């Protein structure tokens, strides 16, 4: 590795070859406010013993308060395709870049991995050789198209880009090519982007970056959009092996983060860096984040394997994404941080070797919504295996074969296999829990399916089936003698006792066979099951056909949904 810090240059529209640093620095536009160009901003120290520092690389004056208040749900859209200033930058009908009136380059600008022979003017017929030359020669063009980048002959990803205030840039693979354009950082720092402009990266595959923070991508900009991208085999020392992003507006769509990892500690035994996949930051309270149709697979870190939302903001939507076999020692292995809406995702075979669930929604807000997700075969040694959350609404989710095995843990503590809900009056409704198991001799609290932290909130119209090790439903502090009231729930063949010490058992709970079809991962109710029409009789919670609420994940107003399959994201 040539070094973890970028060399610094200044100026505008300049390409500087720094032989001593062994890297290329490309400056586009004037640096904002005279700041040093190419400085390494990021989490200054992400190796603390807690769950990571939500302030890493962002504002230093945050007080860590839990966000509360009304109006959050109304401020969230469905997380779909929202336009940004760079959305239409790629010119699909480009037939080459003709010179403009003052003799400068046309648009879009084309580049090949390079070097090239003869005169290169950025036209399709005479492309620039490499991304650095294309950036330097683009003039006022807002689009760079990369052609012919393959795994055998990739573009060099080790490029710095500085965007002036209001500047818009899109870097994209050839829209006519089926495969993404390949960029390789060759074990050094990858794309390094700063300034007050907006950047779109589209149809690209970036790999083999290595940096202190943000191995393949380190971006501190006004807005950033990743579309149809892949980030693979990236490494970091401190944090964010795949990407570290600080922006007020972030959209990540149809993208994959695969096999990214932070470094081992000096003793070579434990991971020291936090977040293997992508770490998102931004201005507090105003940042907008959308993650959709993405795949996070086999990312590894000390804290948080896949996706970390480090900024406290309510406008966060994560949907239609797969989180598979991510690993961490501590914290939310798949997703951690403040979440506005977590919808229609698949969390499968994620695990921590010490403590932390697949998903850790903390801090939550009164309007947090977790809906239509499947949590399958996740594993933890201490704490909650699938989902740890507070405040908000948790409905129409599947929790299947999750395990908390406290026998692996080095100290005592509570152990809940599926869902642990904390303070703030959460509403847990119409979820299905199947064959979740919690083990641990001498553990203060060991619960198979659902555990509450206090007496606020409610749990109703849920279905609990099978499982092992401890009561099916319990509390973390049984000595308090309280829990959220449990009403209109159905249980079948669950561990005994069904209700742990201190659980408040309400009205309408039944023991009934759901008559599942027996097909793999099909947990819809069979005809004739007493669980049908066994949920909360409140008319406002009726099934879509107007009949009484069916207990379980496929009942209630939001009961019509299909779980995202393992191959459901790119």
C-alpha positions in Angstrom: 0.0 0.0 0.0 1.4 3.4 -1.0 0.0 5.2 2.1 -3.2 5.9 3.9 -3.3 9.7 3.4 -3.7 11.5 0.1 -1.1 14.0 -1.0 -2.5 17.5 -1.2 -2.6 19.9 -4.0 -4.7 23.0 -4.7 -6.0 24.9 -7.7 -8.7 24.5 -10.3 -9.1 22.3 -13.4 -5.6 20.9 -12.9 -4.1 17.5 -13.1 -1.0 17.0 -10.9 1.1 13.9 -11.0 2.7 13.4 -7.6 5.5 11.0 -8.1 6.4 10.9 -4.4 2.9 9.9 -3.4 2.3 7.5 -6.2 -1.2 8.7 -6.9 -3.1 11.0 -9.2 -5.0 14.0 -7.8 -7.6 15.5 -10.0 -9.1 18.8 -9.0 -12.4 19.8 -10.6 -13.5 23.4 -10.0 -12.4 25.7 -7.2 -12.0 24.2 -3.7 -14.8 25.4 -1.4 -14.0 28.2 0.9 -10.2 27.7 0.4 -10.2 24.4 2.2 -7.3 22.0 1.6 -8.0 19.7 -1.3 -7.8 16.0 -0.8 -7.8 16.2 3.0 -8.8 12.9 4.7 -12.0 13.6 6.5 -13.8 10.8 8.3 -14.4 9.2 11.6 -11.4 10.2 13.7 -11.7 7.2 16.0 -14.2 4.5 15.4 -12.6 1.9 17.6 -14.3 2.6 20.9 -15.8 -0.1 22.9 -19.4 0.9 22.3 -21.6 0.6 19.2 -19.6 3.1 17.1 -19.7 6.8 17.1 -22.7 8.2 15.3 -20.9 11.5 15.0 -18.0 10.0 13.1 -16.9 12.3 10.3 -19.9 14.6 10.7 -20.9 17.5 13.1 -18.9 17.6 16.3 -21.6 19.3 18.4 -24.3 16.5 18.5 -25.7 15.8 21.9 -27.0 12.3 21.2 -30.6 13.0 22.2 -33.3 10.6 21.1 -35.4 12.2 18.3 -39.1 12.5 19.0 -42.1 14.4 17.8 -44.9 14.3 15.3 -45.0 14.6 11.6 -42.2 12.1 10.8 -44.4 9.5 9.0 -45.9 12.2 6.8 -42.4 13.3 5.8 -41.5 9.9 4.4 -42.3 8.9 0.9 -42.1 5.3 -0.3 -38.4 5.4 -0.8 -38.7 5.0 -4.6 -36.8 6.7 -7.4 -36.4 10.4 -6.4 -34.7 12.6 -8.9 -31.6 14.5 -8.1 -29.7 17.1 -10.0 -27.5 14.4 -11.6 -30.3 11.9 -12.5 -30.3 12.7 -16.2 -26.6 13.2 -16.7 -25.9 10.1 -18.8 -26.7 10.8 -22.4 -27.9 7.5 -23.8 -28.1 8.9 -27.3 -24.6 10.3 -27.4 -23.0 9.7 -30.9 -19.7 11.3 -29.9 -18.6 14.6 -28.4 -18.6 17.4 -30.9 -16.6 20.5 -29.9 -18.5 23.3 -28.5 -18.5 26.9 -29.7 -15.3 27.9 -27.9 -13.4 24.8 -29.0 -13.7 23.0 -25.6 -14.8 19.4 -25.3 -18.3 18.3 -26.0 -20.5 16.2 -23.8 -20.6 13.5 -22.7 -16.9 12.9 -22.2 -15.7 9.3 -23.0 -12.8 7.4 -21.5 -11.2 4.0 -21.8 -8.8 2.4 -19.3 -5.9 3.8 -21.3 -3.3 4.8 -22.2 -4.4 5.8 -25.7 -2.4 6.5 -28.8 -2.9 9.7 -30.8 -4.9 12.7 -29.9 -7.6 12.3 -27.2 -10.3 14.9 -27.1 -13.0 13.0 -25.0 -15.1 12.1 -28.0 -16.4 8.6 -28.5 -14.0 8.2 -31.4 -11.0 9.6 -29.5 -11.6 8.9 -25.8 -9.4 9.9 -22.9 -7.1 7.3 -21.4 -8.2 6.8 -17.9 -10.7 8.4 -15.5 -8.2 11.0 -14.3 -7.6 12.4 -17.8 -11.3 12.5 -18.4 -11.9 14.5 -15.3 -9.1 16.9 -16.1 -10.3 17.4 -19.7 -14.1 17.5 -19.2 -14.4 21.3 -19.1 -18.0 22.1 -18.1 -19.4 18.7 -19.2 -21.4 17.1 -16.4 -21.1 13.5 -17.6 -18.2 11.0 -18.0 -18.8 7.7 -19.7 -16.4 4.8 -19.1 -16.0 2.3 -21.9 -14.3 -1.1 -22.0 -13.3 -1.3 -18.4 -13.1 -5.1 -17.6 -11.7 -7.2 -14.7 -8.7 -7.9 -16.9 -8.2 -4.3 -17.9 -10.0 -2.1 -15.3 -9.9 1.7 -14.9 -7.7 3.0 -12.0 -10.0 3.8 -9.2 -7.3 5.9 -7.3 -8.6 9.3 -8.3 -9.5 12.4 -6.2 -12.4 14.6 -7.3 -13.3 18.0 -5.8 -16.7 19.5 -6.8 -17.3 23.2 -6.4 -20.5 24.4 -4.8 -23.5 23.7 -7.0 -21.4 21.6 -9.4 -23.0 18.4 -10.8 -21.2 15.4 -12.1 -22.1 11.9 -13.2 -19.5 9.1 -13.7 -21.1 6.1 -15.4 -20.3 3.0 -17.3 -21.2 2.8 -20.9 -25.0 2.6 -20.9 -24.9 0.4 -24.0 -22.8 -2.2 -22.2 -24.4 -5.0 -20.3 -21.6 -5.3 -17.7 -20.6 -2.6 -15.3 -17.4 -0.7 -16.0 -14.7 -2.1 -13.7 -12.5 0.1 -11.5 -9.6 -1.3 -9.4 -7.8 0.6 -6.6 -5.0 -2.0 -6.6 -4.8 -2.1 -2.8 -4.6 1.7 -2.3 -7.2 4.4 -1.7 -10.1 4.3 -4.0 -12.4 7.1 -5.2 -12.0 10.2 -2.9 -14.6 12.9 -3.5 -15.0 16.2 -1.6 -16.6 19.6 -2.1 -20.1 21.1 -2.1 -21.3 19.6 -5.4 -23.5 16.6 -6.3 -22.2 13.3 -7.6 -23.8 10.3 -9.3 -22.0 7.0 -9.8 -23.8 4.6 -12.1 -23.2 1.2 -13.7 -19.8 0.8 -12.1 -18.0 -2.0 -10.2 -15.2 -0.9 -7.8 -12.9 -3.2 -6.0 -9.7 -3.6 -4.0 -9.6 -0.3 -2.3 -7.6 0.1 1.0 -7.7 3.2 3.2 -8.0 4.4 6.8 -11.7 5.2 6.2 -13.7 4.4 3.2 -11.6 1.8 1.3 -13.2 2.0 -2.1 -15.2 5.3 -1.7 -14.7 8.2 0.7 -17.2 11.0 -0.2 -17.9 14.3 1.6 -20.3 16.2 -0.7 -23.7 17.9 -0.8 -25.4 14.9 -2.4 -24.5 11.5 -3.6 -26.3 8.9 -5.7 -25.2 5.3 -6.3 -27.1 3.5 -9.0 -26.4 0.0 -10.3 -23.0 -0.2 -8.6 -20.9 -2.9 -6.9 -18.3 -2.5 -4.2 -16.2 -5.7 -3.6 -13.1 -6.8 -1.6 -12.6 -3.3 -0.2 -10.6 -2.8 3.1 -10.3 -0.2 5.8 -8.2 0.3 8.9 -10.6 2.4 11.1 -14.0 2.3 9.5 -16.2 1.8 6.4 -14.3 -0.7 4.3 -16.7 -0.4 1.4 -17.7 3.3 1.5 -17.9 6.2 3.9 -20.4 8.9 2.7 -21.2 12.2 4.3 -24.0 14.1 2.4 -27.3 15.8 3.1 -29.0 13.7 0.4 -28.0 10.1 -0.2 -29.6 7.5 -2.5 -28.2 4.0 -3.0 -30.2 1.9 -5.5 -29.6 -1.5 -7.1 -26.1 -1.7 -5.7 -24.2 -4.5 -4.0 -21.6 -4.4 -1.2 -19.7 -7.8 -1.2 -16.9 -9.2 0.9 -15.7 -5.9 2.4 -13.8 -6.0 5.7 -12.0 -3.9 8.2 -8.5 -4.8 9.5 -7.5 -7.1 12.3 -6.1 -5.6 15.5 -2.4 -5.6 16.1 -2.7 -8.9 17.9 -4.2 -10.4 14.8 -7.1 -11.9 16.7 -9.9 -9.4 16.6 -11.2 -6.9 14.1 -10.5 -3.3 15.1 -12.4 -1.3 12.4 -16.1 -0.6 12.3 -18.6 -1.2 9.5 -17.6 -3.5 6.7 -20.1 -2.3 4.0 -21.1 1.4 4.0 -21.3 4.1 6.7 -23.7 7.0 6.0 -23.3 10.4 7.7 -24.7 13.8 7.1 -26.0 17.0 8.8 -28.1 16.2 11.8 -31.9 16.3 11.5 -32.0 17.3 7.8 -30.2 14.4 6.1 -32.3 12.3 3.7 -31.2 8.7 3.1 -32.8 6.1 0.7 -31.4 2.6 0.3 -33.4 0.4 -2.1 -33.0 -2.9 -4.0 -29.5 -3.4 -2.7 -27.5 -6.4 -1.6 -25.1 -6.6 1.4 -23.3 -9.9 1.6 -20.3 -11.3 3.6 -19.2 -7.9 4.9 -17.1 -8.1 8.1 -16.2 -5.6 10.9 -15.7 -5.3 14.6 -18.9 -3.3 14.9 -21.6 -3.4 12.3 -21.0 -5.6 9.3 -23.0 -4.2 6.5 -24.8 -0.8 6.8 -24.5 1.9 9.4 -26.7 5.0 9.6 -24.5 7.2 11.8 -26.5 10.4 11.5 -29.5 11.2 13.7 -32.2 12.0 11.2 -35.7 10.8 10.7 -35.8 10.7 7.0 -34.2 7.3 6.4 -35.8 4.5 4.3 -34.2 1.1 3.7 -36.3 -1.2 1.6 -36.3 -4.2 -0.8 -32.7 -5.2 0.1 -31.0 -8.4 1.1 -28.5 -8.7 4.0 -26.8 -12.1 3.9 -24.0 -13.7 6.0 -22.6 -10.4 7.3 -20.4 -10.8 10.4 -19.4 -8.6 13.3 -18.1 -8.9 16.9 -20.5 -6.3 18.2 -23.6 -4.2 17.1 -26.1 -4.3 14.3 -24.5 -6.9 11.9 -26.8 -6.0 9.0 -28.2 -2.5 9.8 -27.6 -0.2 12.7 -28.6 3.3 13.6 -31.7 5.6 13.3 -34.2 4.1 10.9 -37.4 5.9 9.7 -38.8 2.9 7.7 -37.3 -0.6 7.2 -39.5 -2.3 4.7 -39.5 -5.6 2.7 -36.0 -6.6 3.4 -34.4 -10.0 4.0 -32.0 -10.6 6.9 -30.5 -14.1 6.7 -27.6 -15.9 8.4 -26.1 -12.7 9.9 -24.2 -13.1 13.1 -22.2 -11.5 15.9 -19.6 -13.4 18.0 -20.4 -11.4 21.1 -23.4 -9.1 21.2 -25.7 -7.4 18.7 -28.6 -8.3 16.5 -29.0 -8.4 12.7 -30.8 -5.1 13.0 -30.3 -2.5 15.7 -32.8 0.4 15.4 -31.3 2.8 17.9 -32.2 5.5 18.6 -35.8 4.8 17.4 -38.5 7.4 17.0 -42.2 7.3 17.8 -42.8 7.0 14.0 -40.2 4.3 13.2 -41.9 1.6 11.1 -40.5 -1.9 10.6 -42.8 -3.8 8.2 -42.8 -6.8 5.8 -39.3 -8.1 6.6 -38.1 -11.6 7.1 -35.4 -12.4 9.8 -34.1 -15.9 9.1 -31.3 -18.0 10.7 -29.5 -15.1 12.4 -27.2 -15.9 15.3 -25.9 -14.0 18.3 -24.1 -15.0 21.5 -25.6 -12.3 23.8 -28.5 -9.9 23.5 -31.1 -10.1 20.7 -30.4 -12.2 17.5 -32.8 -10.7 14.9 -34.0 -7.3 15.9 -33.3 -4.9 18.8 -35.5 -1.8 18.8 -37.4 0.9 20.8 -40.2 3.2 20.1 -42.2 2.8 16.8 -44.3 0.2 15.1 -43.2 -3.4 14.3 -45.7 -5.2 12.2 -46.2 -7.9 9.6 -42.7 -9.4 9.9 -41.4 -13.0 9.9 -38.9 -14.2 12.6 -37.8 -17.7 11.7 -35.1 -19.9 13.3 -33.1 -17.2 14.9 -30.8 -18.2 17.7 -29.3 -16.6 20.8 -26.7 -19.0 22.2 -25.4 -17.5 25.4 -23.0 -20.4 25.9 -20.7 -18.7 23.5 -20.6 -15.5 25.5 -17.7 -14.4 27.8 -20.0 -12.8 30.4 -23.6 -12.8 31.7 -26.5 -11.0 30.1 -29.9 -11.4 28.7 -30.5 -13.5 25.6 -33.5 -13.2 23.2 -33.6 -15.1 20.0 -35.9 -13.0 17.8 -37.2 -9.6 18.9 -36.3 -7.4 21.8 -38.2 -4.2 22.2 -37.2 -1.5 24.6 -38.7 1.7 26.0 -40.8 4.2 24.2 -44.2 2.4 23.9 -43.5 0.3 20.8 -46.5 -1.4 19.1 -45.8 -5.0 18.1 -48.6 -6.4 15.9 -49.2 -9.1 13.4 -45.8 -10.7 13.4 -45.1 -14.5 13.1 -42.4 -16.1 15.2 -41.3 -19.7 14.3 -38.7 -22.0 15.8 -36.6 -19.3 17.4 -34.3 -20.6 20.2 -32.4 -19.1 23.1 -29.9 -21.0 25.2 -27.6 -20.1 28.1 -27.3 -21.7 31.5 -27.2 -19.1 34.3 -28.4 -16.3 32.0 -30.5 -13.8 33.9 -33.1 -13.6 31.0 -33.4 -16.2 28.3 -36.4 -15.8 25.9 -37.2 -17.7 22.7 -39.4 -15.3 20.7 -40.2 -11.9 22.2 -39.0 -9.9 25.1 -40.1 -6.5 26.5 -38.1 -3.9 28.5 -40.9 -2.1 30.2 -44.7 -1.9 30.6 -45.4 0.6 27.8 -46.6 -0.3 24.3 -48.6 -3.3 23.2 -48.2 -6.7 21.6 -51.3 -8.1 19.8 -52.3 -10.3 16.9 -48.9 -12.1 16.9 -48.4 -15.8 16.2 -45.8 -17.8 18.1 -44.9 -21.3 16.9 -42.3 -23.8 18.2 -38.9 -22.7 19.5 -36.7 -23.8 22.4 -34.9 -22.6 25.5 -36.7 -20.3 28.0 -40.2 -18.9 28.0 -41.7 -18.0 24.6 -42.5 -14.4 25.7 -40.7 -12.7 28.5 -39.4 -9.5 30.1 -35.8 -8.4 30.5 -36.4 -7.3 34.1 -38.9 -9.9 35.6 -38.3 -8.5 39.1 -40.2 -5.4 38.0 -43.3 -7.5 37.3 -44.4 -5.6 34.2 -44.5 -6.0 30.4 -46.5 -4.5 27.6 -49.9 -6.2 27.6 -50.1 -9.4 25.5 -53.6 -9.6 23.9 -55.2 -11.5 21.0 -52.1 -13.5 20.3 -51.9 -17.2 19.2 -49.4 -19.8 20.3 -48.7 -23.3 19.3 -46.2 -25.8 20.6 -44.0 -23.1 22.2 -41.5 -23.5 25.0 -42.9 -23.7 28.5 -43.8 -21.5 30.2 -45.5 -19.6 27.4 -45.5 -16.4 29.5 -42.4 -15.6 31.5 -42.3 -14.1 34.9 -43.6 -10.5 34.9 -45.5 -10.7 31.6 -48.9 -9.0 31.5 -51.3 -11.4 29.9 -54.3 -9.6 28.4 -57.5 -10.8 26.7 -58.1 -13.0 23.7 -54.9 -15.1 23.7 -55.5 -18.6 22.2 -53.6 -21.9 21.6 -54.2 -22.9 18.0 -52.4 -24.8 15.2 -51.6 -22.4 12.3 -51.7 -25.4 9.8 -48.8 -24.1 7.8 -48.6 -25.7 4.3 -45.2 -27.4 5.0 -43.6 -25.8 2.0 -40.2 -24.1 2.7 -40.6 -20.7 4.3 -44.3 -20.6 3.7 -45.9 -19.4 6.9 -49.3 -18.4 5.6 -52.2 -19.9 7.5 -53.9 -23.1 6.3 -57.6 -23.4 5.7 -59.5 -24.3 8.8 -56.9 -22.9 11.2 -58.3 -21.3 14.4 -55.7 -18.6 14.0 -57.7 -17.2 11.1 -59.9 -14.4 12.6 -58.0 -14.9 15.8 -56.4 -11.5 16.0 -57.4 -8.1 17.5 -61.2 -7.6 16.8 -60.7 -3.8 16.5 -62.5 -3.0 13.1 -59.7 -0.6 12.2 -57.3 -3.6 12.2 -59.4 -5.8 9.9 -57.8 -7.8 7.1 -57.9 -6.3 3.6 -61.1 -8.2 2.7 -62.8 -6.7 5.7 -62.9 -9.8 7.8 -61.5 -9.9 11.4 -57.8 -9.7 11.8 -55.9 -13.0 11.3 -53.1 -13.4 13.9 -49.6 -13.5 12.4 -47.6 -11.8 9.7 -50.3 -12.1 7.0 -53.2 -10.6 8.9 -54.4 -7.1 9.5 -54.6 -4.1 7.1 -51.0 -4.8 5.8 -51.3 -8.6 5.6 -51.1 -8.9 1.8 -47.3 -9.2 1.1 -44.7 -11.7 -0.2 -41.4 -12.0 1.7 -38.4 -11.0 -0.3 -36.5 -14.1 -1.6 -32.8 -14.6 -1.1 -32.2 -13.6 -4.7 -34.4 -10.6 -4.5 -31.7 -8.0 -4.8 -28.8 -7.6 -7.3 
